[in-house]
């Protein structure tokens, strides 16, 4: 791909990914193309990759907060009991 000869056109639409029941159990690259040497997949529908927007006002507020003793985590990234702690937490000892 040449940066100088590449053209970008804004369509006003969001990115949509072709989906089908035939995709179940298959392996894809980052653009949604099969990389497992299986048969070609015909799209049954095109789904918006952005998903539904969550209204932060309607979220349930955490009631039982875990105090880690690390003030930075307690203030900037409060953890509620029963909450899923994502993989960026290196030592997941808080979930025990």
N, C-alpha and C positions, 0 to 999 in steps of 0.2 A: 504494500500500500504506500503510495506516495503522498506525503502531506501537502505538497503544493498543488497536486492535481485532484485532491479529494474535495467533493462538494457535499455540504450538509444542507438539508432542506427541512424546515420545521413544518410538521403537518398539523400541529395543534392537538394531536391525539396522544394517548399514553402508550407505553410499550405493552404489547400483548404477546402472549406465548401460546403457540398452538398446542392443544391438549387432546388426548384420546385415551380410551380404555386400553388400547394396545401399548401404551407407555409403561404400564405396570410391570415391574420386574426388569426393566431395561436400564441401560447405562447411557448417560448423555454428557456432552461437553457443556461449557458455560453458555453457549448460545442455543441449547436445546436440540442439537443434532445428535442422533444415535452414534455411539462409538463402540458398540459391542458386536458389530458385524451382523446384526439381525436385519430383518426385512424393513423396508421403508414404512414409515408411519404416516397415514393420512389423518389430518386434523379433523376432529369432530366439532371443535369449538375453539375460540381464542379467548383466553382469560387475561385480565388486567394483572400485571405483575406487582402493582402497588398494593393490592388488597384493600380491605375496608379500613377506613380511618376510625381510630378509637377516640372518642370524646373523653379527654382527661377528667372533665367534671363528673362524668358518670361512673368513673372507676370506684371500686370499693377501697376505702381508706384502711390501711393496716392498723390493727388494734394491738397485737402482741409483738412488740419490737424487741429484737435481740440486741443487747448491748455488747459489742465486741471488745470494748476496752481500748480500741484504736479510734481516737477521736475523729480522724479524717474519714474513716469508713462510716462511723456512727452519724456524722453530720452530712457528708456529701453523698453517701450511698447507703441509706438506711435499709436494714434487712429485717423483714418480718418473718415470724415463725411460720414454717410451712411454705415459704416462698422458694421458688426454684432459683438457685444461684448458678449463673452461667459459667462457662469454662474459663473465663478470664480470671476467676479466683483460683490461684495456683494451688493452695492447700485448702481443700474443701472440708475442713474439720468442723465448720459451723453447722453442718447438716446432720451431725450424728445425734 
